[in-house]
Amino acid sequence: MHFYKFDGAGNDFVVVDNREECRRYGEEEVARICHRRFGVGADGFMTLERGKEGCDFEMIYSNSDGRVGTMCGNGGRCIAAFAMLLGMGRRLRFTGNDGPHEAEVLRWDDATRRGVVRLGMRDVAQDSVRRVLDGWFLDTGSPHYVQRVKGLEAYDVVGEGRRLRNMAELFPQGTNVDFIEELPDGRLAVRTYERGVEDETWACGTGVTACALVSGKHELTTKGGDFRVDYANDGTAYTDVWLTGPVALNFSGEWPL
């Protein structure tokens, strides 16, 4: 298997062009590839499939535990850059695990293999955003619980995130957990515990989007980099939602099957 290793603000993925082979990868196989000591190491695994329904390609995403996941915002931005490198152009349409998306590669440097990609996210009805505990619960392609905290830099994101993620009475299917704090410069700092990775990741695209919507902020920062989230709000729904942030192609290689 020839693979490519991408990251979106430190949220990293193994990506495979699967258009010709059309191979299905099992849970144990994906988990082994994503393992950080015995595999390539990644937060998730993606295959780029033949496009359908008028789209350039289809994105199939799995978490590092091997299970097929819901939408991954940073994964969507990375696979858009990958599609551009495969010759599909800078403006793309594709289907993800949550439906159709548009993406645009705003910048790309062949020398450093880094760029900036913006991704169109799903609309979110305002009445679907629920107040839960001390925060908000909403679905931006993946489910997220967002909570404001003080002292985010030293906060126990893994311990508290794991506890909240497994509160079955509130989140029967589990949830991603985002902790937020406004910075003196007006940006919103975000740290995320991701379901399926079962750890803190350096960034989460659907999480950054969820945090932007509930906070009203557009400029956000994570461990791995800075993001911008633009959207319209007509009083009933958040629409025309765009997630913009950095992407990088780190390396490529071969994995024995």
N, C-alpha and C positions, 0 to 999 in steps of 0.2 A: 504494500500500500504506500503510495507516494502521498505525503501529507505536507501541509503548510502550517506553521505556528504563527498565529496573529494575537495581538492584544489590543483591547480598547480601554485605554487608561488603566492598564494593569490587570484588567479582567481578561484572562487569556483562554485561547481556544485552539484545538486541533481542527483543521479544515481540510476536507477531501473533495476533489472534483469527482463526482460519482455518476456523471452523465452517461458514460459509455458502459461501465461495468454494472451499474445498477445493483450493487451489492447491499445486502441488509446486514447491519452490524448488531450483534446481540449485546445484552446488558453487561454480561461479564467481560466481553471483549472491549467494550467502550470504557468500562471502569478500569481495566488494566491499562489501556492506552493513556487514560487521564491520570493514572497514579503518579504521584510526584517522586516516588523513590524507585519504582519498578517499571515505569512507563515513560512516555514523553513528558507528561505533567501538564495539566490544564484544568480550568474551571468547567469546561464544557467541550463537547464534540459536535461538529457540524458537517453534514454532507450537502454539497451543491448538486441538486438534481435537475433533470430536464424540466423546462418551464411548461406550464399548462395554463389554461384560461387566459391567454393573451399576455402572460408574464414571461420575463426573461429567464427565470429559473425558480426552483422551489428550494427552500431552506428547511432541512430537517435537523432539529436541535435536540441534543441529549445533555443532561447534567453529568457531572463527573461521577455520580454513582451509577451511571449507565442507563438510567431511566429516561425515556422521552420526556422532555420538559415542556413547559408553556413557552410563551414568547421570550426571547432574550434580546434586549435592546442593543447592548454592545456587540453581541454576536451578529445581529442584523447589520450593524454598521461595518463590522469586519468582513462579513461575507459579501457586502456590496463592493468593498475595495478589492476583494479577491475576484469578483466577477469582472470588474473593470480591467484588472490585470489579465484576465482571460480573453479580453477583447470585446466585452459586451457594452462598452460605453460608460460614461460618467453618470447618466441618468437612467435609473433602473426601476423596474417593477418586479416584485417577486411575492410569492406566498410563503408565509411563515406558519408556525403551529397555531396561530390565532387568526389567520386570514391574510388578505392582501396588504402589501406595503409598498411605498415608494421610497427611494433613496437617491441621494446625490453626493458624489465625491467632489467636494468643494476645492480641495487641494491635495496634490500628491507629489512627492519628491522621489524620483527613481533612485537617487544616490543614497539617501538615508532610509528609503522605504517606509516613510512616514507620511501621514496626511491627516485631513480633517473630513469627516463624513457626517451628513445629516440624514436622519431617518424619520419618516412619517410614522407616527404612532396611532393607535386606535383612539376613537372618540370615547369620552367617559361622561356618562350622564351624571349630573350633580346629585340626583336623588339616590345614586348607587354608592355615593361616598358616605360611609357610616361612622358615627362617633362610637368608638369602642375603648373601654378602659380610659386611659389618659391621652388617647390619640385618635387616629383615623384609620379606617380600613377601606381599601379600594382596589380595583383591578385595572391595571394599565397594560394588559397583555399577560401579566402574571400577578398574583395576589400579593398585596403589600400592606403591612401594618406600620404606620408612621407615628413616631412619638418624639416630642421635644424633650431634651434633657439639658442639664447644665454640666459643664466640664466634659464635653464630648471627647476631647483628646485622650483623657485618662479613663474613659467609661469602659465598663466590662461588657463590651459588645457581644462577645462570644457567649458568656454566661447568661446574660439577660436575653440575648437574641434566641438562644436555644430554648430557654424556658418559655418565652412567648410563642415561639414557632410551634411548640408542642402542646399548646393549650387547646386540646381537642374540643372542649365545650364551646369555645369561641371560633376556632378555625378547624373545622372537621377535616379539611383537606391539607391542613398545614398552611403556613404563610411565610413569605419573606418578611424580615423585620428591619426597618430603617430608623436610625436615631439621628436627629437633626439639631443643629444649634446655629443661630445667626452669629456671624462674625462682625467685628467692628467696622469692616469695610463694606458691609451690607450684603455680602454673599452668604449663601446658606451652606454650611458644612454638613456632609452626609456620610454616615458609616452604615454598612449593610451586612446583616447576617443572611446568607442565602440558603433557602431550602434546596435540597438536592446536592449542594456542595457541603452543607452542614458545617459551615465555618464562615468567618468574615472574608469577603472578597474586597479587592482594592477599589472596585467600582461596580455599579449595577445600573444598567440603562433604564430598565422599567422602574427601578427604585428611585433613581434621580428624577424621572418623570413624575412619579407619584408624589415625591416630596415637593416638587415645583408646584403641582396643582393645589395641594392642601395649604401651602405656605404663601402662595402668590408671588414667589420669587422666580426670577428667570436665570440668574447667574448662580451656579452651584459648584462646589468643589468637593472632591473625594481624595482618598489616599493616593490614587493613581493619576489624577488630573482634573482639569476644569471642564465644565459643561455649560451649555446654554439650552434652555427649554423655552420654546415659543408656542403660544396657543391663543385661541380666541375663546371668549366666554360670553355666551348670549343669555346667561341667567338660568338656562336649563341644562347645558352641557358644555364640556370643554371639547372644542373641535380644532381642526387644523393644527394638531399637536406635532411639533418637530423637535427631535433630540439631536443636538450637535455636539461633537466631541472628537478627540484624537483617536487615530488608529495607527498600528504599525505591523509590518511583516517582519517577524524576528528571525526565522530560519525555516528551512524545509529539509525533509529527510525521507528515509524509507523505514517502514515498520513491517516486520515479518508477520504474515497471516497464517 
